[in-house]
Amino acid sequence: MTEVGGWGYRWNPGLSAISLRSGDALWLSLSNGTQFVITIDDAESAAALINSCLSQTSESR
């Protein structure tokens, strides 16, 4: 587990993060090789939804 640290927008080479509260975060690995992180409620459900949408998109190709 990695911590973003602090509140607000953070940027490092290869990683952007929006941290508006403590708790779970959604970590996205983008196609350009970077990562985007955002703290949200129920990150696990959000990740499942995004992964489902991505698998549907790849199946339709």
C-alpha positions, 0 to 999 in steps of 0.5 A: 500500500502506498500513501499519497500524502496530504490533501489536494493535487499531487504530481510526480513523474508518472503519477498524478493524484487527487486526495480530498479525504483519507481512506480508499483510493482508486488507482488507475494505470493509464495506457500511456504508462502513467498512473492516476489516483483519486480518493473516493468512497468504495474504491473497490466497486469503482474498480470493478465497474471500470474493469467491467467496462474495459473488458466489454470494450475489448470484447467488442473490438 
